[in-house]
Amino acid sequence: MNMLIDSHCHLQFSQFQDDRAQVLERAWQAGLSAIVIVGIDADSSRQALALAEGHPNVFATAGWHPHQAAQFDDEARLALSRLAESPKTVAIGETGLDFYRNLSPPEAQRAVFQQMLDIAAERQLPVVIHSRSAEKETFAIISGWAAQVKSQWPQDRPLGVVHCFGGDLALALRYIQLGFLISIPGSVTYPNARRLTSVVAGLPLERLLVETDAPYLTPQSMRGQRNEPSFLVETVGKIAEIRAQTVQEVAEQTSANAAAVYGIAQAVDSAPAEEKETP
């Protein structure tokens, strides 16, 4: 495997503070060509961008997670909008609705979600969606936003990504029709992942991404350990098995998909700087 993109992870989190450099090195050795580090509030988005600015094949997003919606204010919006100006910031999110934990009131989640969508439209950046136990309302908000922005959107660039997709195949197909990609995490390797397996089998490969969501959702063979980008190889292998395709086919197409949505084609075309030989 010579190219693979982890489309969603959180390497800025404290779980990686002691060995972050080694985690990145293991990712490149495993065949990854790029990593997208996702922000969940202003501080984590700044940290993600700082890491991206230090590595040519690492990219960042600027977002506000629904868990923290109650803490969002005008200062936070300004901070995220400014972070979105960086060329290494490739998306807005993650953002959305989480009615499973309800760590912030639903009305606060909706308000922040809309503000994040507004920033995405202003910057013409794709949006990374988090939706848990809120599938119907999340889709309603996204479909309304998509109708508003589609005519001004860059041609052939997807509107965004539904991260750690938890819905059924019918919902996934509706998101695809809106112009979104569906991101598959390590939980597809779990024995009880029947619904996600049907999504992987039923969607065009051209609409799939792969992610670790590290440090969470460690693939089955390493459950109980901290997840990291190099573990993405197991997820890709499972997707290839489900689809009766080769690992190389899945890796290359999902990487091309990530490059398209995030505008990082150079990451697919070049090996990480850490692996390049010096003259």
C-alpha positions as CSV (number, residue, x, y, z in Angstrom):
1,M,0.0,0.0,0.0
2,N,1.6,3.3,-1.0
3,M,-1.2,5.8,-0.3
4,L,-3.8,6.1,2.4
5,I,-5.4,9.1,4.1
6,D,-6.7,9.2,7.7
7,S,-9.5,11.6,7.1
8,H,-10.3,12.2,10.7
9,C,-8.3,11.9,13.9
10,H,-7.4,13.9,17.0
11,L,-3.6,13.7,17.4
12,Q,-3.6,17.0,19.2
13,F,-5.3,15.4,22.2
14,S,-3.4,14.7,25.4
15,Q,-3.4,10.9,24.8
16,F,-0.6,11.6,22.3
17,Q,1.4,14.1,24.2
18,D,4.2,11.7,25.1
19,D,4.8,10.0,21.7
20,R,3.2,12.1,19.0
21,A,6.3,12.1,16.8
22,Q,6.5,8.3,17.0
23,V,2.8,8.0,16.2
24,L,3.3,10.1,13.0
25,E,6.4,8.1,12.0
26,R,4.5,4.8,12.4
27,A,1.7,6.3,10.2
28,W,4.1,7.1,7.4
29,Q,5.7,3.6,7.7
30,A,2.3,2.0,7.5
31,G,1.7,3.7,4.1
32,L,-0.3,6.8,5.0
33,S,0.2,9.7,2.7
34,A,-1.7,12.3,4.7
35,I,-3.5,12.9,8.0
36,V,-6.4,15.3,8.8
37,I,-6.4,16.4,12.5
38,V,-9.9,17.6,13.5
39,G,-10.7,20.4,16.0
40,I,-13.5,20.2,18.5
41,D,-13.2,23.7,20.0
42,A,-11.0,26.8,19.5
43,D,-8.1,25.5,21.5
44,S,-8.0,22.1,19.9
45,S,-8.4,23.6,16.5
46,R,-5.4,25.9,17.2
47,Q,-3.4,22.9,18.3
48,A,-4.5,20.9,15.2
49,L,-3.3,23.8,12.9
50,A,0.0,24.1,14.8
51,L,0.7,20.4,14.1
52,A,-0.4,20.8,10.5
53,E,1.9,23.7,10.0
54,G,4.8,21.6,11.2
55,H,4.3,18.7,8.8
56,P,3.7,19.1,5.1
57,N,1.3,16.1,4.9
58,V,-0.7,16.9,8.0
59,F,-3.8,19.1,7.7
60,A,-6.3,20.6,10.2
61,T,-9.9,21.5,10.6
62,A,-11.5,24.2,12.7
63,G,-14.6,23.1,14.5
64,W,-16.9,23.1,17.6
65,H,-18.3,19.8,18.8
66,P,-21.9,19.7,20.0
67,H,-20.7,18.5,23.4
68,Q,-19.2,22.0,24.0
69,A,-22.0,23.9,22.4
70,A,-23.0,25.6,25.6
71,Q,-19.6,27.2,25.9
72,F,-19.7,28.8,22.4
73,D,-19.7,32.6,22.1
74,D,-18.8,35.4,19.7
75,E,-15.1,35.1,20.6
76,A,-15.1,31.5,19.7
77,R,-16.8,32.1,16.4
78,L,-14.2,34.8,15.6
79,A,-11.3,32.5,16.5
80,L,-12.6,29.7,14.3
81,S,-13.2,32.0,11.4
82,R,-9.7,33.3,11.6
83,L,-8.2,29.7,11.9
84,A,-10.2,28.9,8.7
85,E,-8.1,31.5,6.8
86,S,-5.0,29.3,6.9
87,P,-4.3,27.2,3.8
88,K,-3.6,24.2,6.1
89,T,-7.2,24.4,7.4
90,V,-9.1,22.2,5.0
91,A,-12.6,21.9,6.6
92,I,-15.0,23.3,9.2
93,G,-15.9,20.8,11.9
94,E,-16.4,18.6,13.5
95,T,-19.8,20.0,14.2
96,G,-23.4,18.8,14.4
97,L,-25.8,17.3,16.9
98,D,-25.4,14.7,19.6
99,F,-28.6,13.9,21.4
100,Y,-27.2,10.6,22.8
101,R,-25.1,12.3,25.5
102,N,-26.8,15.7,25.4
103,L,-23.8,17.3,27.2
104,S,-25.1,20.7,25.9
105,P,-28.8,21.7,25.5
106,P,-30.3,20.8,22.1
107,E,-31.1,24.4,21.3
108,A,-27.5,25.4,21.9
109,Q,-26.3,22.5,19.7
110,R,-28.6,23.7,16.9
111,A,-27.4,27.3,17.2
112,V,-23.7,26.4,17.1
113,F,-24.3,23.9,14.2
114,Q,-25.8,26.7,12.1
115,Q,-22.9,29.0,12.9
116,M,-20.4,26.5,11.8
117,L,-22.3,25.9,8.6
118,D,-22.3,29.7,8.1
119,I,-18.5,29.8,8.4
120,A,-18.2,26.9,6.0
121,A,-20.3,28.7,3.5
122,E,-18.3,32.0,4.0
123,R,-15.0,30.2,3.5
124,Q,-16.3,27.7,0.9
125,L,-14.8,24.9,3.0
126,P,-16.4,21.5,3.4
127,V,-18.0,20.7,6.7
128,V,-17.3,17.6,8.9
129,I,-20.6,16.4,10.4
130,H,-21.0,14.7,13.8
131,S,-24.4,13.1,14.3
132,R,-25.4,10.8,17.1
133,S,-29.0,9.9,18.0
134,A,-30.0,12.9,15.9
135,E,-30.1,11.6,12.4
136,K,-33.4,13.0,11.3
137,E,-32.7,16.5,12.5
138,T,-29.1,16.6,11.4
139,F,-30.1,15.6,7.9
140,A,-32.9,18.2,7.8
141,I,-30.4,21.0,8.7
142,I,-27.8,19.8,6.3
143,S,-30.2,19.4,3.4
144,G,-31.4,23.0,3.9
145,W,-27.8,24.3,4.0
146,A,-26.8,22.2,1.0
147,A,-29.7,23.7,-1.1
148,Q,-28.5,27.2,-0.2
149,V,-24.8,26.8,-1.0
150,K,-24.8,24.3,-3.8
151,S,-25.0,26.8,-6.7
152,Q,-21.9,28.8,-5.4
153,W,-19.9,25.7,-4.4
154,P,-16.6,24.9,-6.3
155,Q,-17.4,22.5,-9.1
156,D,-16.7,18.8,-8.4
157,R,-15.9,19.4,-4.7
158,P,-18.1,17.6,-2.2
159,L,-19.9,19.6,0.4
160,G,-18.5,17.7,3.3
161,V,-18.2,14.5,5.2
162,V,-20.4,12.6,7.6
163,H,-17.9,11.4,10.1
164,C,-18.2,8.0,11.9
165,F,-21.4,7.3,10.0
166,G,-23.9,5.7,12.2
167,G,-27.0,5.6,10.1
168,D,-28.4,3.0,7.6
169,L,-27.8,2.6,3.9
170,A,-30.9,4.6,3.0
171,L,-29.7,7.6,4.9
172,A,-26.2,7.3,3.5
173,L,-27.6,7.4,0.0
174,R,-29.5,10.5,0.8
175,Y,-26.4,12.2,2.1
176,I,-24.6,11.2,-1.1
177,Q,-27.3,12.8,-3.2
178,L,-26.8,16.0,-1.3
179,G,-23.1,16.0,-2.2
180,F,-21.5,14.4,0.9
181,L,-19.0,11.6,1.5
182,I,-19.5,8.9,4.1
183,S,-16.6,8.2,6.5
184,I,-16.0,4.7,7.8
185,P,-14.2,4.2,11.2
186,G,-12.6,1.2,12.8
187,S,-15.9,0.1,14.3
188,V,-16.6,-1.6,10.9
189,T,-14.3,-4.3,12.1
190,Y,-16.4,-5.1,15.1
191,P,-18.4,-8.4,15.2
192,N,-21.8,-6.6,15.6
193,A,-21.2,-4.0,12.9
194,R,-23.9,-5.4,10.6
195,R,-25.5,-2.0,9.7
196,L,-22.2,-0.4,9.0
197,T,-21.2,-3.4,6.9
198,S,-24.3,-3.0,4.8
199,V,-23.4,0.7,4.2
200,V,-19.9,-0.2,3.1
201,A,-21.2,-2.9,0.8
202,G,-24.0,-0.7,-0.7
203,L,-22.3,2.6,-1.4
204,P,-20.1,3.4,-4.4
205,L,-16.4,3.3,-3.4
206,E,-16.1,6.8,-4.9
207,R,-18.2,8.2,-2.0
208,L,-16.4,6.6,0.9
209,L,-13.7,7.9,3.2
210,V,-11.8,6.0,5.9
211,E,-10.9,7.4,9.3
212,T,-9.5,6.3,12.7
213,D,-11.1,9.0,15.0
214,A,-8.0,8.3,17.0
215,P,-7.6,7.9,20.0
216,Y,-11.1,6.4,19.8
217,L,-12.7,3.4,17.9
218,T,-9.7,1.2,17.8
219,P,-10.1,-1.7,15.3
220,Q,-11.1,-5.1,16.6
221,S,-7.7,-6.8,16.7
222,M,-6.3,-4.0,19.0
223,R,-9.4,-3.1,21.0
224,G,-8.5,-1.8,24.4
225,Q,-5.5,0.1,23.1
226,R,-5.3,3.7,22.1
227,N,-6.2,4.1,18.4
228,E,-3.7,5.8,16.1
229,P,-3.4,6.5,12.3
230,S,-1.3,3.5,11.5
231,F,-4.2,1.2,12.6
232,L,-6.2,2.5,9.7
233,V,-4.7,-0.4,7.6
234,E,-7.0,-2.9,9.5
235,T,-10.1,-0.8,8.7
236,V,-9.2,-0.6,5.0
237,G,-8.6,-4.4,5.0
238,K,-12.0,-5.0,6.4
239,I,-13.7,-2.7,3.9
240,A,-11.8,-4.5,1.1
241,E,-13.1,-7.8,2.4
242,I,-16.7,-6.6,2.6
243,R,-16.6,-5.2,-0.9
244,A,-14.6,-8.1,-2.4
245,Q,-12.0,-5.6,-3.7
246,T,-8.3,-5.3,-3.1
247,V,-6.8,-3.4,-0.3
248,Q,-4.9,-1.3,-2.8
249,E,-8.2,-0.4,-4.7
250,V,-9.8,0.7,-1.4
251,A,-6.8,2.7,-0.3
252,E,-6.3,4.5,-3.6
253,Q,-9.9,5.4,-4.1
254,T,-10.6,6.6,-0.6
255,S,-7.4,8.6,-0.7
256,A,-8.5,10.2,-4.0
257,N,-11.9,11.0,-2.3
258,A,-10.3,12.6,0.7
259,A,-8.0,14.6,-1.6
260,A,-11.0,15.9,-3.5
261,V,-13.1,16.9,-0.5
262,Y,-10.3,18.5,1.4
263,G,-8.4,20.0,-1.6
264,I,-5.2,18.2,-0.7
265,A,-4.3,16.4,-4.0
266,Q,-0.6,17.1,-3.4
267,A,-0.8,14.7,-0.4
268,V,-1.8,11.9,-2.7
269,D,0.9,12.7,-5.3
270,S,3.8,12.9,-2.9
271,A,5.2,10.8,0.0
272,P,5.4,12.5,3.4
273,A,8.5,14.7,3.8
274,E,9.6,12.5,6.7
275,E,10.1,9.6,4.2
276,K,11.7,11.4,1.4
277,E,15.3,10.6,0.7
278,T,17.8,13.4,0.8
279,P,19.9,13.9,-2.3
